[in-house]
Amino acid sequence: MERMDEILAAFRRLLEIMDELREKCPWDQKQTLESLRYLTIEETYELSDSILERDLESVKKELGDLMLHLVFYSKIASEQKAFDIKDVLESITAKLVHRHPHIFGDVQVKDAKEVRDNWEKIKLQEKGNLSVLSGVPGSLPAMVKAYRIQEKASGVGFDWDHPDQVWEKVLEELSELKEAVESGTDTKMKEHELGDLIFAIINYARFIEVNPEDALEHTNRKFIKRFNHLEENARKLSKPLHEMTLAEMDVFWNEAKKFE
């Protein structure tokens, strides 16, 4: 109970500071819901970086930045007589209770997948959505969007039965892309076939319980680390990269792999 009092006091202090900033700070006074949107996106990516780097101290700070944005949006909305932070908290509390009938009701579930599927079904009932996919934000990055589309379709039973079937689809799409490239077809067709292949691979990743966004980001970071090692050794040799042969580069590339 004492810890809860401390948490409430800290949150109250943040709200008080937000009120004061909005009243006295020229920059904070100028902000709107629209002007904050881009900053919120940036803060979200900074939090993502901290999580991937497993830097918990940084995660704490980035969560604080995001918390500030939530309070900021609510403050602006309260000035417009639309809603305030209390309404925001009550809204998410009601949503959590309603979408967890296996906790706050008498629904029985056997695993996390069934929980997720129930969540999507309840969400559709709440919003009266005409499409299962209408809840996927159009501005999501393409890979994340594909993953969410597949999850939502799976939630209503539109899915493969076994990973082997998905892998066969991957091979089928790979063959179609190869055929499009070799036949010298136009760029648009190659783009379509490549998109189909990537979509199939993302689907396979879902079936083997690997988040494709995380997998690709880990590979990006691994490549950067190896390439930085290559550049560092090229500088020691006072030899620009463009003057090195691929075989020379491979020596340092393979050396970097040993340190992983």
C-alpha positions in Angstrom: 0.0 0.0 0.0 2.9 2.4 0.8 4.4 1.7 -2.6 1.1 2.4 -4.3 0.9 5.8 -2.5 4.4 6.6 -3.8 3.4 5.7 -7.3 0.3 7.9 -7.1 2.3 10.7 -5.7 4.8 10.5 -8.5 2.1 10.5 -11.1 0.3 13.4 -9.4 3.6 15.4 -9.5 4.0 14.7 -13.2 0.4 16.0 -13.8 1.2 19.1 -11.8 4.4 19.8 -13.8 2.5 19.3 -17.0 -0.1 21.9 -15.9 2.7 24.3 -15.0 4.5 23.8 -18.3 1.4 24.3 -20.3 0.7 27.5 -18.5 4.2 29.1 -18.4 6.5 27.5 -21.1 6.3 29.1 -24.6 7.3 25.8 -26.3 4.8 23.6 -24.4 2.1 26.2 -24.9 2.5 26.0 -28.7 2.2 22.2 -28.9 -0.9 20.5 -30.4 -2.0 16.9 -30.9 -0.7 17.1 -34.4 2.7 18.6 -33.5 3.3 16.0 -30.9 2.5 13.1 -33.2 5.9 13.0 -34.9 7.8 13.4 -31.6 5.8 10.5 -30.2 6.8 8.3 -33.1 10.4 9.2 -32.6 10.2 8.4 -28.9 8.6 5.0 -29.6 11.5 4.1 -31.9 14.0 5.3 -29.2 12.3 3.0 -26.7 12.5 0.2 -29.3 16.3 0.8 -29.7 16.7 0.6 -25.9 14.8 -2.7 -25.7 16.8 -4.2 -28.5 20.0 -3.1 -26.7 18.7 -4.6 -23.5 19.6 -1.4 -21.7 17.0 -1.3 -18.9 18.2 2.1 -17.6 17.5 3.5 -21.0 14.2 1.7 -21.2 13.2 3.4 -18.0 14.0 6.8 -19.4 12.3 6.2 -22.7 9.2 5.0 -21.0 9.2 8.2 -19.0 9.4 10.2 -22.3 6.4 8.3 -23.6 4.5 8.7 -20.3 5.0 12.5 -20.7 3.5 12.4 -24.1 0.4 10.5 -22.9 0.0 13.1 -20.2 0.6 15.9 -22.7 -2.0 14.6 -25.1 -4.5 14.3 -22.3 -3.8 17.8 -21.1 -4.4 19.3 -24.5 -7.6 17.3 -24.9 -8.8 18.5 -21.5 -8.3 22.1 -22.6 -10.6 21.4 -25.5 -13.2 19.8 -23.2 -12.8 16.5 -25.0 -11.4 14.2 -22.3 -8.7 14.2 -19.6 -6.2 11.7 -18.1 -8.9 10.2 -15.8 -11.0 9.4 -18.9 -8.0 7.8 -20.6 -7.2 5.6 -17.6 -10.8 4.6 -17.1 -11.1 3.8 -20.8 -8.1 1.4 -20.9 -9.2 -0.2 -17.6 -12.7 -0.9 -18.9 -11.2 -2.3 -22.1 -8.8 -4.7 -20.3 -11.6 -6.0 -18.1 -13.9 -6.5 -21.0 -11.3 -8.2 -23.2 -10.2 -10.6 -20.5 -13.3 -12.5 -19.8 -11.2 -15.5 -18.8 -9.9 -13.4 -15.9 -12.9 -11.2 -15.0 -15.6 -13.5 -16.3 -16.4 -17.2 -16.7 -14.8 -17.9 -20.1 -12.3 -20.8 -20.2 -9.2 -20.7 -22.4 -6.5 -23.2 -22.9 -3.5 -21.1 -24.1 -2.2 -17.7 -25.1 -3.4 -18.1 -28.8 -7.0 -18.6 -27.6 -6.7 -15.4 -25.5 -5.5 -13.5 -28.5 -8.2 -14.9 -30.7 -10.9 -14.0 -28.2 -9.4 -10.5 -27.9 -9.8 -10.0 -31.7 -13.4 -11.3 -31.7 -14.4 -9.0 -28.8 -12.7 -6.1 -30.5 -14.8 -6.6 -33.6 -18.0 -6.8 -31.5 -17.1 -3.6 -29.7 -16.3 -1.5 -32.8 -18.8 -3.1 -35.1 -16.1 -3.3 -37.7 -17.1 -4.5 -41.1 -13.7 -6.1 -41.7 -11.4 -8.1 -39.5 -8.5 -6.2 -41.0 -9.9 -2.7 -40.5 -8.1 -2.4 -37.1 -4.6 -2.6 -38.7 -3.3 0.9 -39.0 -2.5 1.9 -42.6 0.7 3.7 -41.6 2.4 0.7 -40.0 5.7 -0.3 -41.5 5.0 -2.9 -44.2 6.6 -5.9 -42.3 4.8 -5.2 -39.1 1.5 -4.6 -41.0 1.9 -8.0 -42.8 2.4 -9.8 -39.5 -0.6 -8.1 -37.9 -2.8 -8.8 -40.9 -1.9 -12.5 -40.7 -2.5 -12.6 -37.0 -5.9 -11.1 -37.4 -6.9 -13.4 -40.2 -5.7 -16.4 -38.1 -7.9 -15.2 -35.3 -11.0 -16.0 -37.2 -9.7 -19.3 -38.6 -8.3 -18.2 -41.9 -5.0 -19.9 -41.6 -2.8 -22.8 -42.6 -3.0 -26.0 -40.5 0.8 -26.7 -40.3 4.1 -24.9 -40.8 5.1 -27.4 -43.6 2.2 -26.0 -45.7 3.5 -22.5 -45.2 7.0 -23.5 -46.1 5.7 -25.0 -49.3 4.1 -21.7 -50.0 7.4 -20.0 -49.4 9.1 -22.3 -52.0 6.3 -21.7 -54.4 6.6 -17.9 -54.2 10.4 -18.2 -54.5 10.0 -20.2 -57.7 7.6 -17.6 -59.1 10.0 -14.8 -58.3 12.9 -16.6 -59.9 10.8 -17.3 -63.0 9.8 -13.6 -63.2 13.4 -12.5 -63.0 14.7 -15.0 -65.5 11.9 -14.3 -68.0 12.9 -10.6 -68.1 9.5 -9.4 -67.0 8.8 -5.8 -66.1 9.9 -4.4 -62.7 6.3 -4.2 -61.5 5.8 -7.9 -61.8 9.1 -8.7 -60.1 7.9 -6.3 -57.3 4.7 -8.2 -56.9 6.4 -11.6 -56.8 9.0 -10.3 -54.3 6.2 -9.0 -52.1 4.4 -12.3 -52.2 7.6 -14.1 -51.2 8.2 -11.7 -48.3 4.6 -12.1 -47.2 5.0 -15.9 -47.2 8.2 -15.7 -45.2 6.6 -13.5 -42.6 3.8 -16.0 -42.4 6.2 -18.8 -41.9 8.0 -16.8 -39.2 4.7 -16.5 -37.4 4.2 -20.3 -37.5 7.6 -21.0 -36.0 7.0 -18.3 -33.4 9.7 -15.9 -34.5 8.9 -12.2 -34.9 10.2 -11.3 -38.3 10.7 -7.6 -37.4 12.9 -8.7 -34.5 14.8 -11.2 -36.6 15.5 -8.7 -39.3 16.6 -6.0 -36.9 19.0 -8.5 -35.2 20.5 -9.3 -38.6 20.8 -5.5 -39.4 22.7 -4.9 -36.2 24.9 -7.9 -36.8 25.7 -6.7 -40.3 26.5 -3.2 -39.0 28.8 -4.6 -36.3 30.7 -6.7 -38.8 30.9 -3.9 -41.3 32.2 -1.5 -38.7 35.0 -4.1 -37.9 35.8 -4.2 -41.5 36.0 -0.4 -41.8 38.1 -0.2 -38.6 40.7 -2.6 -40.0 40.7 -0.9 -43.4 41.6 2.4 -41.6 44.5 0.6 -39.7 45.8 -0.4 -43.1 45.3 3.1 -44.4 43.5 1.5 -47.3 40.1 2.8 -48.5 37.4 0.2 -48.7 36.8 0.8 -52.4 40.5 -0.1 -53.1 40.2 -3.5 -51.2 39.3 -6.7 -53.0 36.3 -8.7 -51.9 38.7 -11.4 -50.7 40.5 -8.9 -48.5 37.2 -7.7 -47.1 36.1 -11.2 -46.4 39.1 -11.8 -44.1 38.0 -9.1 -41.7 34.3 -10.0 -42.2 35.0 -13.6 -41.1 37.2 -12.3 -38.3 34.3 -10.2 -37.0 32.0 -13.3 -36.9 34.4 -15.0 -34.5 33.7 -12.3 -31.9 30.0 -12.9 -31.9 
